[in-house]
Amino acid sequence: MREFTTLPSASAPPVGGLADVVFRSAEEDPGQIALGRKDEQGQWQDVTSAEFRDEVLALAKGLLALSVHPGDRVAVMSRSGYEWTLLNFALWSIGAQGVPIHPTSSAEECFWMLYDAEVSTAIVEHGNHAMTIATNLTRLPRLRQLWRLDTGCVRDLYQAGAHLDDEVVHRHREAVTPESTATVIYTSGTTDCPEACVLSHGNLMFETDTGIARWKPAFPPKKGDKAATRLFGWMMEIAAIRSRVRSGHRP
């Protein structure tokens, strides 16, 4: 049998976590267009690095104010819209762990993932998702909070954390290491219950940095680049933010 070995194109990060790049990019180039999102009229609106940083920070403070702590697991059941990215980086900023749930998951699949991951807070896109989870609330003793994006939970979180100092978030963010857990993701559960896979901040940073190094033409770091990309899961989301490529979100 012939074996082939390819040296890695990137090095494993020695320190820090996934959210650090949001704050670093805002400091180095605050006016850079980091993301694009469609408003209620269907028009694309630019989001600069500084604006995204401020939103992540405000949301992270709101999460802390409403008792989401480092190490807590928070489920997000939603399409990969702008709020999806915002929530991920806010959770990572305070050392909390995301548990993504596919928006078409059944009530029993949702129950198993929430129960198995010991989720304490669930954030869903709309009422149908809330009802899917609510059918099993009595079987989920660890689930304390259920929030809906379509009823303005992001706005409510901004308001809830407005009284907190920014430094509170920074202290939590600086405590995150590459070994810290970033997410718990589940298999589709085609043949049995969905199975969990725990990924660290270092796992995701190394994988995305390797992809960026291998596919530099797809992630050009030059200032003023106007390329847009559609996000296909967390790997593309993280790669776009880390390589400073403008990303578009629909919805």
Secondary structure by P-SEA (a helix, b strand, c coil): cbbbbbccccccccccccaaaaaaaaaaccccccbbbbccccbbbbbcaaaaaaaaaaaaaaaaaacccccbbbbbbccccaaaaaaaaaaaaacbbbbbbbccccaaaaaaaaaaacccbbbbccaaaaaaaaccccccccccbbbbccccaaaaaaaaaccccaaaaaaaaaaccccccccccccccccccbbbbbbcaaaaaaaaaaaaaaccccccccccccbbbbbccaaaaaaaaaaccbbbbcc
